[in-house]
Amino acid sequence: MKKYGIIGAERTGKTTLAYELAAFMNKKYDASVHVLSETLLRNPQLKLFNETNQYIFLFDQIIRELELERSLGKREIGREIIITDRTPLDIFPYLCEIVPLKNPILFYTAKEMVLKGWLQTFNILLYLEEPLYEERPFERGSDRDHLWYQRRIIFKELIKEISNVDIINVNAIFNNYEYPIAHLSNLIYDNYIGEKDGKRK
């Protein structure tokens, strides 16, 4: 079983890439690919900018990953692949906006657990530093644009703290080759995922 996570700020194209990559791998490589959707889509009633809710998102994501891994582990239908649309890492840029934190000890404990522990359960992290389709998803200079820009900066700093897991900057691939999203999936698999799997055989 392999697990690949797609990370980055909101509106950078994570969901689009997750489903495009899953469809490509299902069709081209006869793999059984399962996309784990983001927790917020399952709990739209929860407010995003709330400290307690962010921890709900964090642990719900981990629990769902464990449940899916356990259910797939019992199957014997060939190659099983999980692609997660976001990871537990994605809550931290939002938590950093909540000042002061009600429980800073929980924040730093959870951050350490995710950075040094849980992310190492992934084979590869696909990082969207910039949006795939547009320069900025919000009107430049607006409050939402400012918050989005700050989250991207926080993401860059978090990425530096990750160890023992391969991180692929998807924008570097996309910008260099200027392929549409359908071809990007092919490029990612052939040059990174497929190549890494081959080395492990």
Secondary structure, DSSP 8 states (H G I E B T S, - for coil): -EEEEEEESTTSSHHHHHHHHHHHHHHHS--EEEEE--HHHH-TTS-SS-HHHHHHHHHHHHHHHHHHHHHHHT--SS-EEEEEES-GGGGHHHHTTSSS-S-HHHHHHHHHHHHHTGGGG-SEEEEESS-SS-S-SS-TTSHHHHHHHHHHHHHHHHHHT--SSEEEEHHHHHHHH---HHHHHHHHIIIIIHHHHHHH-
